[in-house]
Amino acid sequence: MDVVREIEEYVEKLVEKYSSLKEENEQLWKELEDQRKTIERLEKEKRELEVLLEEQQKSLNKLVSRLQKLLSSTSDQGMIWDAEDKG
């Protein structure tokens, strides 16, 4: 009779351990899925920021180019005015 009781207790412990591990496994899978979703969201945000950065760089490059042209034409006009004042 003792052997049967020992086997029953052992089986109960196994079932408890299995239940505990199953619960832990489900929690870990949930965490993994949450992390995967977070990664996807962050990758999407990163792509959006990269596109925005590229657009901003293009805008800045255009503005710098316009500013250089303006400065160039202004310095050319300044030379013309200087020549007229000296002449």
One Martini backbone bead per residue (centre of mass of N, CA, C, O) as a GRO file, in nm:
protein
   87
    1MET     BB    1   0.055   0.064  -0.018
    2ASP     BB    2   0.296   0.257  -0.010
    3VAL     BB    3   0.370   0.247  -0.308
    4VAL     BB    4   0.113   0.372  -0.416
    5ARG     BB    5   0.137   0.638  -0.264
    6GLU     BB    6   0.407   0.724  -0.383
    7ILE     BB    7   0.311   0.730  -0.675
    8GLU     BB    8   0.090   0.939  -0.636
    9GLU     BB    9   0.275   1.165  -0.534
   10TYR     BB   10   0.458   1.174  -0.777
   11VAL     BB   11   0.237   1.238  -0.984
   12GLU     BB   12   0.143   1.499  -0.852
   13LYS     BB   13   0.414   1.645  -0.880
   14LEU     BB   14   0.428   1.625  -1.183
   15VAL     BB   15   0.169   1.781  -1.241
   16GLU     BB   16   0.253   2.040  -1.098
   17LYS     BB   17   0.506   2.090  -1.261
   18TYR     BB   18   0.368   2.099  -1.533
   19SER     BB   19   0.180   2.335  -1.471
   20SER     BB   20   0.401   2.536  -1.407
   21LEU     BB   21   0.553   2.516  -1.679
   22LYS     BB   22   0.317   2.590  -1.856
   23GLU     BB   23   0.270   2.871  -1.741
   24GLU     BB   24   0.553   2.977  -1.797
   25ASN     BB   25   0.547   2.930  -2.100
   26GLU     BB   26   0.307   3.115  -2.162
   27GLN     BB   27   0.441   3.371  -2.054
   28LEU     BB   28   0.687   3.369  -2.241
   29TRP     BB   29   0.527   3.385  -2.504
   30LYS     BB   30   0.396   3.652  -2.442
   31GLU     BB   31   0.655   3.814  -2.414
   32LEU     BB   32   0.762   3.753  -2.694
   33GLU     BB   33   0.526   3.883  -2.847
   34ASP     BB   34   0.557   4.164  -2.727
   35GLN     BB   35   0.847   4.206  -2.831
   36ARG     BB   36   0.784   4.175  -3.129
   37LYS     BB   37   0.590   4.416  -3.144
   38THR     BB   38   0.793   4.625  -3.051
   39ILE     BB   39   0.993   4.585  -3.279
   40GLU     BB   40   0.804   4.655  -3.510
   41ARG     BB   41   0.738   4.941  -3.413
   42LEU     BB   42   1.032   5.046  -3.406
   43GLU     BB   43   1.097   4.992  -3.704
   44LYS     BB   44   0.881   5.178  -3.816
   45GLU     BB   45   0.980   5.436  -3.678
   46LYS     BB   46   1.260   5.432  -3.802
   47ARG     BB   47   1.173   5.455  -4.097
   48GLU     BB   48   1.024   5.723  -4.061
   49LEU     BB   49   1.274   5.881  -3.958
   50GLU     BB   50   1.450   5.835  -4.207
   51VAL     BB   51   1.266   5.980  -4.404
   52LEU     BB   52   1.261   6.250  -4.256
   53LEU     BB   53   1.563   6.298  -4.262
   54GLU     BB   54   1.595   6.299  -4.567
   55GLU     BB   55   1.405   6.537  -4.618
   56GLN     BB   56   1.563   6.739  -4.440
   57GLN     BB   57   1.829   6.723  -4.594
   58LYS     BB   58   1.721   6.823  -4.863
   59SER     BB   59   1.622   7.095  -4.760
   60LEU     BB   60   1.895   7.194  -4.653
   61ASN     BB   61   2.048   7.175  -4.918
   62LYS     BB   62   1.872   7.380  -5.067
   63LEU     BB   63   1.918   7.617  -4.874
   64VAL     BB   64   2.224   7.629  -4.902
   65SER     BB   65   2.229   7.676  -5.202
   66ARG     BB   66   2.067   7.939  -5.200
   67LEU     BB   67   2.258   8.089  -5.009
   68GLN     BB   68   2.506   8.073  -5.189
   69LYS     BB   69   2.383   8.224  -5.427
   70LEU     BB   70   2.315   8.480  -5.273
   71LEU     BB   71   2.603   8.543  -5.179
   72SER     BB   72   2.726   8.551  -5.458
   73SER     BB   73   2.544   8.778  -5.574
   74THR     BB   74   2.611   8.983  -5.353
   75SER     BB   75   2.919   8.994  -5.402
   76ASP     BB   76   2.892   9.078  -5.696
   77GLN     BB   77   2.735   9.340  -5.639
   78GLY     BB   78   2.951   9.464  -5.457
   79MET     BB   79   3.163   9.489  -5.683
   80ILE     BB   80   2.999   9.675  -5.861
   81TRP     BB   81   2.968   9.904  -5.655
   82ASP     BB   82   3.270   9.950  -5.612
   83ALA     BB   83   3.334  10.021  -5.907
   84GLU     BB   84   3.141  10.265  -5.920
   85ASP     BB   85   3.269  10.427  -5.685
   86LYS     BB   86   3.561  10.443  -5.823
   87GLY     BB   87   3.463  10.558  -6.116
   0.00000   0.00000   0.00000
